[in-house]
Amino acid sequence: MLNDYSIPTKLQQLISSDQAFHYRIVPIDEDNGTLIFKTDQVDLDSLFSELKIVLDRQVKLETCGKQELQDYLTTNYRRAENVNKGNLSYTPDFLEKILLTAKVVGSSDIHFEPYETRCRIRFRLDGKLVEQFNIPIHEYPVIINKIKIRADLDISEKRLPQDGRITMKSDLDEFDIRVSSLPTLFGEKIVLRILSKDTAALDITDLGFTNDELRIYKEALRKPSGIILISGPTGSGKTTTLYATLKLMNTGDTNILTIEDPIEYTLEGINQVQLRENIGLDFTKALRTFLRQDPNIIMVGEIRDVQTANMAIRTALIGRLVLSTIHTNSAWATISRLIDMGIPSFLIATTLNLSVAQRLVRKLCEHCKQRERVSMDLFPEGFVLPITMTEHFKAIGCTKCHHTGYQGRKAIYEIIPITKELVQLIKNNALEIDDYLEENEIITLGQNALEMVEAGETTIEEVYSLLTP
């Protein structure tokens, strides 16, 4: 980044994103109660008078160039594309302002974090946490209690974790929020996961599969029974892939059942069940009941333990197609993980149709990415480039990408279909299958990541962890 246009959070939160862009102002300082703004407006008298009324504060205006002001705006305030901002009317409620702002700018999670003298509120944007608000510690309990009341949680219980759900309605949208509280040293940390009800974007062809990968994936979905597992860390897009898959398979002649925690999208025509472990409705119990519901396809939100894994295997053995997720680093590691859980290797070989691993990779901003020569110092130690690469692109930052250098994310996949040869390797508890992957031209996560770098879609820094030998 050539220039640093960021301003402290305590100044940034003094006005909303709407106000910043509408009035073309950015707060740069506060002096004895007077707010000092940069602006590129010409009619300073009118702006001064209106701001005093709107903000109910003394204000001072400093002029600057249009490009400088635009750089300040796009660095510190985000606005969603193609949204009629005039309809977004914030209430005086600070909590609602936070929730609506997060939804409008495309945040996936909101973190409320207490410390000794202050509390910060961060949004997860494109996979990275960005500080958005800063509040005094004495005001924090008020906000937390409001969240807990709206989520139907016990406000008197501060020693144990709690989970709940909030439904938000605004002029623009209706969406659900999953609430998780955690007792920490200086108070309760709250994380809100924004769950969109919009399923229009759930198109399996837009997720990031290559043509060959999509062909293999769809071929596995045509099988009437077996298990398809999607692996990856939290936030890698596994659930989105599953929902896009269910949307594709949701035809009038199939009975689809899901057990989820939480239900992130509502899909008409699919029977979705919310996990409720506090009353005994866990993955294993739900699966047992599902077998009496004449299902064709069952989706299990996550295989967390050996009981759920065993039940999923049993469900596949009796002729049902099971889709689920699991936390592993690669498609082959999924098989090792099941074996570590105690699942007999011959059962895994018999029921597993496809193992998929995925990651979300930030895409370079097309407006400001910059070409430079490749240096091996940028790669992990010991990494050997399998292709000839002399140049790559690095992230710079501009007004289009909020000076991050990145715009949007793309999923990359590693797909291993379970062939007859692989069935034998699984039964023999093979630990390494690099030769098999190479012989069968199976593209790994690292190879797909490197192809994105070569194509100028992302940076070496963004995929560094996937290139580690």
Disulfide bonds with the S-S distance in Angstrom:
none
